[in-house]
Amino acid sequence: MNRQKASYRFYRYTGKTLYAKREISYELRLTAQLVLDELCFNWNKQKLEMAINHSVDTGDKEQFLLLSEAYRSYIWE
């Protein structure tokens, strides 16, 4: 099998210079993740509370029992 030759030509890049981004520190990433987790937790808990209150207002016992079971994970300490 014959080897094939490859020839390269290099041209100077005339566009805008690209710079590498600095990596975000671990502490900042962890803080951002914790804040987002807390926001999602509170939003989900509030939506669940609204659904439970609606099921109580409408008198839907099955829905209330289902939602209250899911709500237990939010009040576990």
C-alpha positions in Angstrom: 0.0 0.0 0.0 1.4 3.3 -1.0 1.5 6.2 1.5 -0.2 9.3 0.4 1.4 12.7 1.0 -0.4 15.5 2.6 0.7 19.1 2.1 -0.6 21.9 4.3 -0.6 25.6 3.8 -0.9 28.0 6.7 -2.5 31.4 6.2 -2.5 34.2 8.8 -5.9 34.6 10.3 -7.1 38.1 9.5 -10.3 38.1 11.6 -10.9 39.2 15.1 -8.7 37.7 17.7 -10.4 34.9 19.8 -9.7 34.8 23.5 -10.2 31.8 25.8 -12.8 32.3 28.6 -11.7 32.0 32.2 -13.2 29.1 34.0 -15.8 30.0 36.7 -14.5 29.2 40.2 -16.0 26.2 42.1 -17.4 28.4 44.9 -19.3 30.6 42.4 -20.7 27.6 40.6 -21.7 25.9 43.8 -23.4 29.1 45.1 -25.3 29.6 41.8 -26.4 25.9 41.9 -27.6 26.2 45.5 -29.6 29.4 44.7 -31.2 27.8 41.7 -32.1 24.7 43.7 -33.7 26.9 46.4 -35.7 28.9 43.9 -37.0 25.7 42.2 -37.8 24.1 45.6 -39.8 27.1 46.7 -41.6 27.5 43.4 -42.6 23.8 43.3 -43.7 23.9 47.0 -45.8 27.0 46.3 -47.5 25.4 43.3 -48.2 22.2 45.3 -49.7 24.3 48.1 -51.9 26.1 45.6 -53.1 22.7 44.2 -53.8 21.4 47.7 -55.8 24.5 48.6 -57.7 24.2 45.4 -58.5 20.5 46.0 -59.7 21.4 49.5 -61.9 24.2 48.1 -63.5 21.9 45.5 -63.8 19.0 48.0 -61.8 16.5 45.9 -60.6 14.1 48.6 -58.6 11.8 46.2 -56.7 14.6 44.7 -56.0 16.1 48.2 -54.6 12.7 49.5 -52.4 12.4 46.4 -51.1 15.9 46.7 -50.6 15.8 50.5 -48.5 12.6 50.0 -46.3 14.5 47.5 -46.1 17.5 49.9 -44.6 15.4 52.7 -41.3 15.5 50.9 -41.3 19.3 51.1 -41.8 19.5 54.9 -39.5 16.6 55.9 -36.8 17.9 58.2 
